Amino acid sequence: MIKNSELFSIKEASAWATEYLGKNVTTANISYLVNYGKVSKVGENGSTQVVKEELVGYYSNYKSQREIEWREKLGEDLNWALSFENLKESETTKHVNRLHPYKGKFIPQLVEYFLDSHIDKFKRDIYFKKEDIVLDPFCGSGTTLVESNELGINAIGIDVSVFNTLISNCKVSKHDIKLLNLEINRISKLLNDFVVNSHTLDFEQELLYELSIFNNKYFPVPDFKYQVQRKVIDGKKYGEEKANEFLPTYYKLVDKYNIELLQPNNNSFLEKWFIKHIRREIDFVFEEIKKVEDKKTKKILSIILSRTMRSCRATTHADLATLKDPIITTYYCSKHGKICKPLFSILKWWNLYSKDTIKRLNEFDSIRTQTTQICLTGDSRQIDIFNELEKKDKEFAQIVRNRKINGIFSSPPYVGLIDYHEQHAYSYDLFGFERKDDLEIGPLYKGQGKAAQESYVDGISDVLINCKKYFADDYNVLLVSNDKYNLYPRIAERSGMKIVNQYKRPVLNRTEKDKGAYSEIIFHLKEK
Ligand SMILES: C[S@@+](CC[C@H](N)C(=O)[O-])C[C@H]1O[C@@H](n2cnc3c(N)ncnc32)[C@H](O)[C@@H]1O
């Protein structure tokens, strides 16, 4: 098929692509292209090669087309430097920023750009300096708080969802890592014994063995994906046929090992979205966490359990971000191009996330500054910031009263895009936290119609009006938003503020499946 073409080893391809794109392309990135059929594979493992022509084809599209297309769609005033396209994923999820998944968080480098003390041809002023106090009234998973700490700035966060407050405070709190390690070891050992005593491990082992035989035969790597890419095979149709073919083998093993798939009821998220064995293990770990006396340790353990639960929901690999239907059988996985199975035990993920959490907390400890960051739970339209702060940290509350807040850096919810409580429904169910969905501004469930837009304008303005009471003179408000309905000029007006500048940035690193052209504006507002 491929004759007279220049061939690259994986290593050579990574060096070539790095130079060509002017950004780091690892050998793992190239292997990904091969495994996912984006470029064809020549030779076998160990001596795998790729065709240069195909690599050029792939990357030239990638390099120029995207910026041109996006500028056409989003406007010439797009500030490409704010795309942070050269950053690796490990940098955008550095240390505690990846303690728990959260749909809708911004990348830390964007926060850093606006909070730090550099200036450039776009950012001509410094908005916050060391020891200032910054407010994020839509704190989410706490990115502003974490970045503030790194930069030596104090910060207050507010979020209406108590689970988001928990994530944020866990990220910035100083933990007793030795104690945390002890508790993790204790619980992991008990969980391991619990799992060994059930049939799930033997069942999974046999199931994986059967699956590997089946997948090797019908979904050879990388040929299958390559043929799907080139449309020689209709991946979905073929995959679903084969998935049906495998089902009798699956059910035979389910019977053999007495595996219980469904829970007796499916009224709550916990009952509907977890296979019975997984649910038992979750409850088991939760009971052990309840026995921990130290409050902060208990909280961070809950975050590890919650992250584990999220990875163990009965869904396909492709639908982790947007759940469709509970999956309790083997299925064709469009992401991996083969038959995959649901999970039957949380053990692997619990162990992985426990280790990862300790590593991330240690990393953050090594760069942490002696400043204060606290997230409060409440509705930012009404919360009494001084009083609520007083309940958490008297000394810091006094400092804030004296010095006042220097401004806001925040990304408010957008109109009708995400239900922030619902995305962590599993944790609300398990931990029994009170939900305040009706206080969310601009939730998905209220849609994007005229009424939703009006109530959004009122909601965001009410937040700004409330927060202004706590501001120092000459404050700066920076709001990241995808303002597709052009509501921010009205929001500014209604809040007694004026928009003094707008930064338009392309959003490239979207975690969700929709990778279309998308931009955000960072509005800079000041007192009118
Ligand atoms: C876009 S997210 C913020 C994400 C955050 N920048 C991050 O990096 O994780 C918006 C947040 O606003 C919160 N929110 C919505 N309505 C609120 C209200 N009335 N008061 C306080 N927070 C609210 C949501 O719960 C959500 O966490």
The ligand as an SDF file (V2000), in Angstrom:
LIG
                    3D

 27 29  0  0  0  0  0  0  0  0999 V2000
  -18.6430   28.2980   35.5500 C   0  0  0  0  0  0  0  0  0  0  0  0
  -18.7680   27.6740   37.1490 S   0  0  0  0  0  0  0  0  0  0  0  0
  -17.2880   28.2460   37.8970 C   0  0  0  0  0  0  0  0  0  0  0  0
  -16.1080   27.3530   37.6240 C   0  0  0  0  0  0  0  0  0  0  0  0
  -14.8300   27.8090   38.2740 C   0  0  0  0  0  0  0  0  0  0  0  0
  -14.3100   28.9840   37.6380 N   0  0  0  0  0  0  0  0  0  0  0  0
  -13.7910   26.7000   38.2400 C   0  0  0  0  0  0  0  0  0  0  0  0
  -12.7010   26.8760   37.7000 O   0  0  0  0  0  0  0  0  0  0  0  0
  -14.0670   25.6150   38.7510 O   0  0  0  0  0  0  0  0  0  0  0  0
  -20.0370   28.5860   37.8920 C   0  0  0  0  0  0  0  0  0  0  0  0
  -20.3610   28.2380   39.3480 C   0  0  0  0  0  0  0  0  0  0  0  0
  -21.3380   29.1650   39.8140 O   0  0  0  0  0  0  0  0  0  0  0  0
  -22.0950   28.5210   40.8150 C   0  0  0  0  0  0  0  0  0  0  0  0
  -23.3450   29.2870   41.0300 N   0  0  0  0  0  0  0  0  0  0  0  0
  -24.4660   29.3200   40.2880 C   0  0  0  0  0  0  0  0  0  0  0  0
  -25.3830   30.1340   40.8440 N   0  0  0  0  0  0  0  0  0  0  0  0
  -24.8330   30.6400   41.9700 C   0  0  0  0  0  0  0  0  0  0  0  0
  -25.2840   31.5360   42.9800 C   0  0  0  0  0  0  0  0  0  0  0  0
  -26.5140   32.0590   42.9520 N   0  0  0  0  0  0  0  0  0  0  0  0
  -24.4290   31.8360   43.9930 N   0  0  0  0  0  0  0  0  0  0  0  0
  -23.2080   31.2790   44.0530 C   0  0  0  0  0  0  0  0  0  0  0  0
  -22.7310   30.4180   43.1370 N   0  0  0  0  0  0  0  0  0  0  0  0
  -23.5260   30.1010   42.1030 C   0  0  0  0  0  0  0  0  0  0  0  0
  -22.2980   27.1220   40.2690 C   0  0  0  0  0  0  0  0  0  0  0  0
  -22.6040   26.2140   41.3130 O   0  0  0  0  0  0  0  0  0  0  0  0
  -20.9460   26.8650   39.5900 C   0  0  0  0  0  0  0  0  0  0  0  0
  -20.1100   26.1180   40.4330 O   0  0  0  0  0  0  0  0  0  0  0  0
  1  2  1  0
  2  3  1  0
  2 10  1  0
  3  4  1  0
  4  5  1  0
  5  6  1  0
  5  7  1  0
  7  8  2  0
  7  9  1  0
 10 11  1  0
 11 12  1  0
 11 26  1  0
 12 13  1  0
 13 14  1  0
 13 24  1  0
 14 15  1  0
 14 23  1  0
 15 16  2  0
 16 17  1  0
 17 18  1  0
 17 23  2  0
 18 19  1  0
 18 20  2  0
 20 21  1  0
 21 22  2  0
 22 23  1  0
 24 25  1  0
 24 26  1  0
 26 27  1  0
M  CHG  2   2   1   9  -1
M  END
$$$$
